[in-house]
Amino acid sequence: MSVKCLTGVYFELVDSRGHDFGPNSEEVKDAIKAVDAQVVRVINALEEAGDINLMMFSDHGMAERLGGPNDAASGLINLLDYVTETDWQHAVGSESGPNLQIWPKPDNEDWVS
């Protein structure tokens, strides 16, 4: 009976460059080339190893933002334009990410309904 193994590898370079410089930047194009070269090395090594299945996944897509981070055309909503930090007891998310979970303070629950 043969032993089955699963190995996961994540190449974060394209994602981090996209977040830092924008998805259409030269930095992202360079990162894609660098990661492509690494993927080729992995595929070549797997082919030499023999009977191995390869599954590839992507992290997520990315779209160019219009305007700057404080420009209405950017599509970003600044939460602090609508509530203050004293309105909630707990928040989970990133400062500039698309997702945020907020737990209002018990006496402020009516502003969420």
C-alpha positions, 0 to 999 in steps of 0.5 A, spaced: 500 500 500 502 506 498 502 512 502 498 518 500 501 525 501 498 532 500 503 538 500 500 545 499 505 551 497 503 558 497 506 564 492 504 570 496 508 575 491 503 577 486 498 578 491 502 582 496 505 586 490 497 587 487 495 590 494 501 594 495 502 597 488 495 595 484 493 590 480 496 593 473 502 595 476 509 593 473 511 590 480 505 585 479 507 584 472 514 582 474 511 578 480 507 574 475 513 573 471 517 571 477 512 566 480 511 563 473 518 561 473 517 558 480 511 554 478 515 551 472 521 549 477 515 545 481 512 542 475 519 540 472 521 537 479 514 533 480 515 530 473 521 527 475 518 525 481 513 520 477 506 519 479 504 525 482 497 529 481 498 537 481 492 541 483 493 549 482 488 554 486 488 562 486 488 566 492 483 571 489 482 576 483 483 584 484 480 590 480 484 597 479 481 602 484 479 609 481 481 615 484 485 615 491 483 611 497 479 618 499 476 619 492 468 617 492 470 614 485 474 609 488 468 605 491 471 605 498 466 607 504 470 610 510 466 607 516 468 613 520 464 617 516 458 614 518 460 611 525 465 613 531 469 608 534 465 609 541 459 606 537 461 599 537 464 594 542 468 589 537 470 590 530 474 584 526 477 586 519 482 590 515 483 597 515 482 597 507 479 590 506 472 589 503 470 585 509 468 588 516 464 585 522 462 590 527 459 588 534 455 594 537 455 596 544 449 594 547 446 601 548 447 602 541 444 596 537 438 600 534 443 604 529 444 597 526 437 595 524 
